[in-house]
Amino acid sequence: MMTVYVAAVQVAIERLAALADDLAERGFATQIKKVDRGLRLHVVNRTVRQLSEDVWAGPTVDGLWWFWWSWGEPIAGIDHVDAAALKIAHVLAPRNG
């Protein structure tokens, strides 16, 4: 059972890295950080640096892995890097008006 979890964690690390690359291509600054509860992806809007967020990857109660907002709301399944990047980019985009 532990081997399955370790494999899932490795996939999560790879997907966080892919998400970091995707967001960097969209113009965001990204940095993967090791914290007490695992790995977090720190994302910053390069134009408006106050627009930033920490995203993490973790399992749901049924064992499926997702990307999560820092406040605990799911963003997208771990295999949906593009969908997660789109949502994060939308949330961290400056608003006019």
DSSP file (Angstrom, degrees, kcal/mol; ACC not computed):
  #  RESIDUE AA STRUCTURE BP1 BP2  ACC     N-H-->O    O-->H-N    N-H-->O    O-->H-N    TCO  KAPPA ALPHA  PHI   PSI    X-CA   Y-CA   Z-CA
    1    1 A M     >        0   0    0      0, 0.0     4,-1.7     0, 0.0     3,-0.2   0.000 360.0 360.0 360.0 -40.0    0.0    0.0    0.0
    2    2 A M  H  >  +     0   0    0      1,-0.2     4,-2.6     2,-0.2     5,-0.2   0.855 360.0  57.9 -63.8 -34.7    2.8    2.4    0.8
    3    3 A T  H  > S+     0   0    0      1,-0.2     4,-2.2     2,-0.2    -1,-0.2   0.887 104.5  51.2 -63.1 -39.3    4.4    1.8   -2.6
    4    4 A V  H  > S+     0   0    0      2,-0.2     4,-2.2     1,-0.2    -1,-0.2   0.911 111.1  48.1 -63.5 -42.6    1.2    3.0   -4.3
    5    5 A Y  H  X S+     0   0    0     -4,-1.7     4,-2.5     2,-0.2    -2,-0.2   0.921 110.4  50.8 -64.9 -44.0    1.2    6.1   -2.2
    6    6 A V  H  X S+     0   0    0     -4,-2.6     4,-2.1     1,-0.2    -1,-0.2   0.902 110.7  49.7 -60.9 -41.0    4.8    6.8   -3.0
    7    7 A A  H  X S+     0   0    0     -4,-2.2     4,-2.1     2,-0.2    -1,-0.2   0.898 110.4  50.5 -63.8 -40.4    4.1    6.4   -6.7
    8    8 A A  H  X S+     0   0    0     -4,-2.2     4,-2.4     1,-0.2    -2,-0.2   0.888 109.1  51.3 -65.0 -39.2    1.1    8.8   -6.4
    9    9 A V  H  X S+     0   0    0     -4,-2.5     4,-2.3     2,-0.2    -1,-0.2   0.905 108.4  51.7 -64.0 -41.2    3.3   11.4   -4.6
   10   10 A Q  H  X S+     0   0    0     -4,-2.1     4,-2.2     1,-0.2    -2,-0.2   0.911 110.0  48.9 -62.3 -42.1    5.9   11.1   -7.4
   11   11 A V  H  X S+     0   0    0     -4,-2.1     4,-2.6     1,-0.2    -1,-0.2   0.912 109.6  52.8 -62.5 -42.0    3.2   11.7  -10.0
   12   12 A A  H  X S+     0   0    0     -4,-2.4     4,-2.5     1,-0.2    -2,-0.2   0.900 108.5  49.9 -61.0 -41.2    2.0   14.7   -8.0
   13   13 A I  H  X S+     0   0    0     -4,-2.3     4,-2.1     2,-0.2    -1,-0.2   0.920 111.7  48.4 -62.8 -44.2    5.5   16.2   -8.0
   14   14 A E  H  X S+     0   0    0     -4,-2.2     4,-2.2     1,-0.2    -2,-0.2   0.899 112.6  48.2 -63.3 -41.2    5.8   15.7  -11.8
   15   15 A R  H  X S+     0   0    0     -4,-2.6     4,-2.7     2,-0.2    -2,-0.2   0.876 109.1  52.8 -70.0 -37.0    2.3   17.3  -12.3
   16   16 A L  H  X S+     0   0    0     -4,-2.5     4,-2.5     2,-0.2    -1,-0.2   0.911 110.5  48.7 -61.6 -40.8    3.2   20.3  -10.1
   17   17 A A  H  X S+     0   0    0     -4,-2.1     4,-2.3     2,-0.2    -2,-0.2   0.910 111.7  48.8 -64.5 -41.8    6.4   20.7  -12.1
   18   18 A A  H  X S+     0   0    0     -4,-2.2     4,-2.5     2,-0.2    -2,-0.2   0.895 111.3  50.2 -64.1 -39.6    4.3   20.5  -15.3
   19   19 A L  H  X S+     0   0    0     -4,-2.7     4,-2.7     2,-0.2     5,-0.2   0.904 108.9  52.0 -64.5 -41.3    1.9   23.1  -13.9
   20   20 A A  H  X S+     0   0    0     -4,-2.5     4,-2.2     1,-0.2    -2,-0.2   0.922 111.4  47.2 -59.5 -44.5    4.8   25.4  -13.0
   21   21 A D  H  X S+     0   0    0     -4,-2.3     4,-2.1     2,-0.2    -2,-0.2   0.921 112.0  49.9 -63.2 -44.5    6.0   25.1  -16.6
   22   22 A D  H  X S+     0   0    0     -4,-2.5     4,-1.0     1,-0.2    -2,-0.2   0.932 113.4  45.3 -61.0 -47.1    2.6   25.8  -18.1
   23   23 A L  H  <>S+     0   0    0     -4,-2.7     5,-2.4     1,-0.2    -1,-0.2   0.857 109.6  55.3 -67.9 -34.2    2.0   28.8  -15.9
   24   24 A A  H ><5S+     0   0    0     -4,-2.2     3,-1.5     1,-0.2    -1,-0.2   0.895 105.4  52.9 -63.5 -39.5    5.5   30.2  -16.6
   25   25 A E  H 3<5S+     0   0    0     -4,-2.1    -1,-0.2     1,-0.3    -2,-0.2   0.775 104.9  56.2 -65.3 -25.6    4.7   30.0  -20.3
   26   26 A R  T 3<5S-     0   0    0     -4,-1.0    -1,-0.3    -3,-0.2    -2,-0.2   0.395 130.0 -96.4 -86.5   2.6    1.6   32.0  -19.6
   27   27 A G  T < 5S+     0   0    0     -3,-1.5    19,-0.7     1,-0.3     2,-0.3   0.555  81.3 130.6  98.6   9.1    3.8   34.7  -18.0
   28   28 A F  E   < -A   45   0A   0     -5,-2.4     2,-0.4    17,-0.2    -1,-0.3  -0.698  57.1-124.5 -95.3 147.5    3.6   33.9  -14.3
   29   29 A A  E     -A   44   0A   0     15,-2.7    15,-2.7    -2,-0.3     2,-0.3  -0.750  36.4-172.8 -83.3 136.4    6.6   33.5  -12.0
   30   30 A T  E     +A   43   0A   0     -2,-0.4     2,-0.3    13,-0.2    13,-0.2  -0.966  16.7 176.6-134.6 149.7    6.5   30.1  -10.3
   31   31 A Q  E     -A   42   0A   0     11,-1.8    11,-3.2    -2,-0.3     2,-0.5  -0.927  22.9-139.6-152.3 126.2    8.5   28.3   -7.6
   32   32 A I  E     -A   41   0A   0     -2,-0.3     2,-0.4     9,-0.2     9,-0.2  -0.756  27.8-169.1 -85.9 128.8    8.0   24.9   -6.1
   33   33 A K  E     -A   40   0A   0      7,-3.4     7,-2.7    -2,-0.5     2,-0.6  -0.943  21.1-134.4-122.7 140.2    8.5   25.0   -2.3
   34   34 A K  E     +A   39   0A   0     -2,-0.4     2,-0.2     5,-0.2     5,-0.2  -0.832  36.0 170.5 -90.0 125.4    8.9   22.2    0.2
   35   35 A V  E >   -A   38   0A   0      3,-3.6     3,-2.1    -2,-0.6     0, 0.0  -0.743  50.0 -84.9-127.2 175.8    6.8   23.0    3.3
   36   36 A D  T 3  S+     0   0    0      1,-0.3     3,-0.1    -2,-0.2    -2,-0.0   0.858 126.6  41.7 -50.4 -43.2    5.7   21.0    6.3
   37   37 A R  T 3  S-     0   0    0      1,-0.1     2,-0.4    -3,-0.0    -1,-0.3   0.245 125.9 -83.3 -95.6  14.3    2.8   19.3    4.6
   38   38 A G  E <  S-A   35   0A   0     -3,-2.1    -3,-3.6    18,-0.0     2,-0.4  -0.967  76.0 -15.4 130.4-143.1    4.5   18.6    1.3
   39   39 A L  E     -A   34   0A   0     -2,-0.4    18,-0.7    18,-0.2     2,-0.4  -0.841  50.5-171.7-108.5 141.6    5.1   20.6   -1.8
   40   40 A R  E     -AB  33  56A   0     -7,-2.7    -7,-3.4    -2,-0.4     2,-0.6  -0.957  18.5-138.6-127.4 148.1    3.5   23.8   -2.8
   41   41 A L  E     -AB  32  55A   0     14,-3.6    14,-2.7    -2,-0.4     2,-0.6  -0.938  16.5-153.4-106.1 114.9    3.7   25.7   -6.1
   42   42 A H  E     -AB  31  54A   0    -11,-3.2   -11,-1.8    -2,-0.6     2,-0.4  -0.797  14.3-169.3 -90.0 124.4    3.9   29.5   -5.4
   43   43 A V  E     -AB  30  53A   0     10,-3.0    10,-2.3    -2,-0.6     2,-0.4  -0.955   5.2-176.2-120.5 131.1    2.5   31.4   -8.4
   44   44 A V  E     -AB  29  52A   0    -15,-2.7   -15,-2.7    -2,-0.4     2,-0.5  -0.991  28.9-125.7-131.2 133.3    2.9   35.2   -8.9
   45   45 A N  E     -A   28   0A   0      6,-2.7     6,-0.2     3,-0.5   -17,-0.2  -0.664  21.1-148.2 -71.4 122.4    1.5   37.5  -11.5
   46   46 A R  S    S+     0   0    0    -19,-0.7     3,-0.3    -2,-0.5    -1,-0.2   0.777  94.2  46.1 -67.2 -26.2    4.6   39.2  -12.9
   47   47 A T  S    S+     0   0    0      1,-0.3     2,-0.5   -20,-0.1    -1,-0.2   0.891 126.0  25.7 -83.2 -43.4    2.7   42.4  -13.7
   48   48 A V  S >  S-     0   0    0     44,-0.2     3,-2.4     3,-0.1    -3,-0.5  -0.832  71.7-171.5-123.9  89.3    0.8   42.7  -10.4
   49   49 A R  T 3  S+     0   0    0     -2,-0.5    -1,-0.1    -3,-0.3    -4,-0.1   0.673  79.0  70.6 -62.4 -18.8    2.9   40.9   -7.8
   50   50 A Q  T 3  S+     0   0    0      1,-0.1     2,-1.3    -6,-0.1    -1,-0.3   0.739  81.2  83.4 -68.9 -20.6    0.2   41.2   -5.2
   51   51 A L    <   +     0   0    0     -3,-2.4    -6,-2.7    -6,-0.2     2,-0.3  -0.711  67.0 131.7 -85.0  96.4   -1.8   38.6   -7.2
   52   52 A S  E     -B   44   0A   0     -2,-1.3     2,-0.3    -8,-0.2    -8,-0.2  -0.950  30.7-176.1-144.7 161.7   -0.2   35.4   -6.0
   53   53 A E  E     -B   43   0A   0    -10,-2.3   -10,-3.0    -2,-0.3     2,-0.5  -0.988  23.6-130.8-158.3 148.1   -1.3   32.1   -4.7
   54   54 A D  E     -B   42   0A   0     -2,-0.3    16,-0.5   -12,-0.2     2,-0.4  -0.930  26.8-169.1-102.1 127.4    0.1   28.8   -3.3
   55   55 A V  E     -B   41   0A   0    -14,-2.7   -14,-3.6    -2,-0.5     2,-0.3  -0.916   4.2-172.6-114.7 140.4   -1.3   25.7   -5.0
   56   56 A W  E     -BC  40  68A   0     12,-2.0    12,-3.1    -2,-0.4     2,-0.4  -0.904  18.7-132.1-130.8 163.6   -0.7   22.2   -3.7
   57   57 A A  E     + C   0  67A   0    -18,-0.7   -18,-0.2    -2,-0.3    10,-0.2  -0.944  40.3 139.7-114.8 134.4   -1.4   18.7   -4.8
   58   58 A G  E     - C   0  66A   0      8,-2.3     8,-2.7    -2,-0.4     2,-0.1  -0.988  46.2 -88.1-166.2 165.4   -3.0   16.1   -2.6
   59   59 A P  E     - C   0  65A   0      0, 0.0     6,-0.3     0, 0.0     2,-0.1  -0.446  29.7-132.9 -83.1 153.3   -5.5   13.3   -2.4
   60   60 A T    >   -     0   0    0      4,-2.8     3,-1.9    -2,-0.1     6,-0.0  -0.349  43.7 -89.5 -85.5 178.2   -9.3   13.5   -1.8
   61   61 A V  T 3  S+     0   0    0      1,-0.3    -1,-0.0    -2,-0.1     0, 0.0   0.775 130.2  54.8 -63.5 -24.6  -10.9   11.2    0.8
   62   62 A D  T 3  S-     0   0    0      2,-0.1    -1,-0.3     1,-0.0     3,-0.1   0.382 122.1-106.3 -90.3   5.4  -11.5    8.7   -2.0
   63   63 A G  S <  S+     0   0    0     -3,-1.9     2,-0.3     1,-0.3    -2,-0.1   0.394  75.3 134.7  91.5  -3.6   -7.8    8.7   -2.9
   64   64 A L        -     0   0    0     -5,-0.1    -4,-2.8     1,-0.0     2,-0.4  -0.605  52.9-126.8 -79.7 141.1   -7.9   10.7   -6.1
   65   65 A W  E     +C   59   0A   0     -2,-0.3    13,-2.4    -6,-0.3    14,-0.3  -0.718  33.6 170.7 -95.0 138.5   -5.3   13.4   -6.4
   66   66 A W  E     -CD  58  77A   0     -8,-2.7    -8,-2.3    -2,-0.4     2,-0.4  -0.893  37.7-109.5-134.9 162.0   -6.2   17.0   -7.2
   67   67 A F  E     -CD  57  76A   0      9,-3.1     8,-3.2    -2,-0.3     9,-0.8  -0.792  43.3-160.5 -86.8 143.4   -4.6   20.4   -7.4
   68   68 A W  E     -CD  56  74A   0    -12,-3.1   -12,-2.0    -2,-0.4     2,-0.1  -0.955  17.8-122.7-130.9 144.9   -6.0   22.6   -4.5
   69   69 A W    >   -     0   0    0      4,-3.0     3,-1.9    -2,-0.3   -14,-0.1  -0.399  40.3-105.3 -71.3 161.6   -6.2   26.3   -3.7
   70   70 A S  T 3  S+     0   0    0    -16,-0.5    -1,-0.1     1,-0.3   -15,-0.1   0.762 120.9  59.2 -62.7 -24.3   -4.5   27.3   -0.4
   71   71 A W  T 3  S-     0   0    0      2,-0.1    -1,-0.3     1,-0.0    -2,-0.0   0.367 123.6-101.1 -89.3   6.1   -8.0   27.7    1.2
   72   72 A G  S <  S+     0   0    0     -3,-1.9    -2,-0.1     1,-0.3    -1,-0.0   0.511  77.7 132.4  95.3   5.4   -8.8   24.0    0.5
   73   73 A E        -     0   0    0      1,-0.1    -4,-3.0     2,-0.0    -1,-0.3  -0.750  59.2-114.3 -90.4 136.5  -11.0   24.2   -2.6
   74   74 A P  E     -D   68   0A   0      0, 0.0    -6,-0.3     0, 0.0     3,-0.1  -0.393  26.9-174.2 -69.8 146.2  -10.2   21.8   -5.4
   75   75 A I  E     -     0   0A   0     -8,-3.2     2,-0.3     1,-0.4    -7,-0.2   0.833  59.9 -37.8-101.2 -58.1   -8.9   23.3   -8.7
   76   76 A A  E     -D   67   0A   0     -9,-0.8    -9,-3.1    11,-0.0    -1,-0.4  -0.974  69.9 -75.9-164.9 158.1   -8.7   20.3  -11.1
   77   77 A G  E >   -D   66   0A   0     -2,-0.3     3,-2.4   -11,-0.2   -11,-0.3  -0.272  49.0-110.1 -59.7 150.5   -7.7   16.7  -11.1
   78   78 A I  T 3  S+     0   0    0    -13,-2.4     3,-0.2     1,-0.3   -12,-0.1   0.727 118.2  55.4 -58.9 -25.3   -4.0   16.0  -11.1
   79   79 A D  T 3  S+     0   0    0    -14,-0.3     2,-0.4     1,-0.2    -1,-0.3   0.400  92.7  75.5 -88.2   3.2   -4.0   14.8  -14.7
   80   80 A H    <>  +     0   0    0     -3,-2.4     4,-2.3     1,-0.2    -1,-0.2  -0.510  51.1 152.3-114.2  61.7   -5.7   18.0  -15.9
   81   81 A V  H  > S+     0   0    0     -2,-0.4     4,-2.7     1,-0.2     5,-0.2   0.897  72.4  51.3 -59.6 -44.4   -2.7   20.4  -15.8
   82   82 A D  H  > S+     0   0    0      1,-0.2     4,-2.5     2,-0.2    -1,-0.2   0.915 110.1  48.7 -62.9 -43.2   -4.0   22.6  -18.6
   83   83 A A  H  > S+     0   0    0      2,-0.2     4,-2.0     1,-0.2    -1,-0.2   0.906 112.9  48.5 -63.0 -41.0   -7.4   23.0  -16.9
   84   84 A A  H  X S+     0   0    0     -4,-2.3     4,-2.6    -7,-0.2     5,-0.2   0.923 110.8  50.5 -64.4 -43.6   -5.7   23.9  -13.6
   85   85 A A  H  X S+     0   0    0     -4,-2.7     4,-2.8     1,-0.2     5,-0.2   0.901 109.0  51.9 -62.1 -41.1   -3.4   26.4  -15.3
   86   86 A L  H  X S+     0   0    0     -4,-2.5     4,-2.1     2,-0.2    -1,-0.2   0.924 112.2  45.4 -60.8 -45.0   -6.4   28.1  -17.0
   87   87 A K  H  X S+     0   0    0     -4,-2.0     4,-2.4     2,-0.2    -2,-0.2   0.918 114.8  47.2 -65.3 -43.7   -8.2   28.5  -13.7
   88   88 A I  H  X S+     0   0    0     -4,-2.6     4,-2.3     1,-0.2    -2,-0.2   0.930 112.1  50.0 -64.9 -44.7   -5.2   29.7  -11.8
   89   89 A A  H  < S+     0   0    0     -4,-2.8     4,-0.3    -5,-0.2    -1,-0.2   0.883 111.1  50.6 -60.7 -39.0   -4.3   32.2  -14.6
   90   90 A H  H >< S+     0   0    0     -4,-2.1     3,-1.0    -5,-0.2    -1,-0.2   0.931 111.7  46.0 -64.3 -46.3   -7.9   33.5  -14.6
   91   91 A V  H 3< S+     0   0    0     -4,-2.4    -2,-0.2     1,-0.2    -1,-0.2   0.862 115.5  46.5 -66.1 -36.0   -7.9   34.0  -10.8
   92   92 A L  T 3< S+     0   0    0     -4,-2.3    -1,-0.2    -5,-0.2    -2,-0.2   0.322  87.5 110.1 -92.8   9.1   -4.5   35.7  -10.8
   93   93 A A  S <  S-     0   0    0     -3,-1.0     2,-0.1    -4,-0.3    -3,-0.0  -0.663  75.7-112.4 -82.4 136.6   -5.4   38.0  -13.8
   94   94 A P        -     0   0    0      0, 0.0     2,-0.4     0, 0.0    -1,-0.1  -0.394  29.5-135.6 -65.9 146.6   -5.8   41.7  -12.9
   95   95 A R        -     0   0    0     -2,-0.1     2,-0.3     0, 0.0     0, 0.0  -0.858   8.7-135.4-105.4 138.0   -9.3   43.1  -13.4
   96   96 A N              0   0    0     -2,-0.4     0, 0.0     1,-0.2     0, 0.0  -0.704 360.0 360.0 -87.4 141.5  -10.0   46.4  -15.0
   97   97 A G              0   0    0     -2,-0.3    -1,-0.2     0, 0.0     0, 0.0   0.454 360.0 360.0  96.4 360.0  -12.5   48.7  -13.4
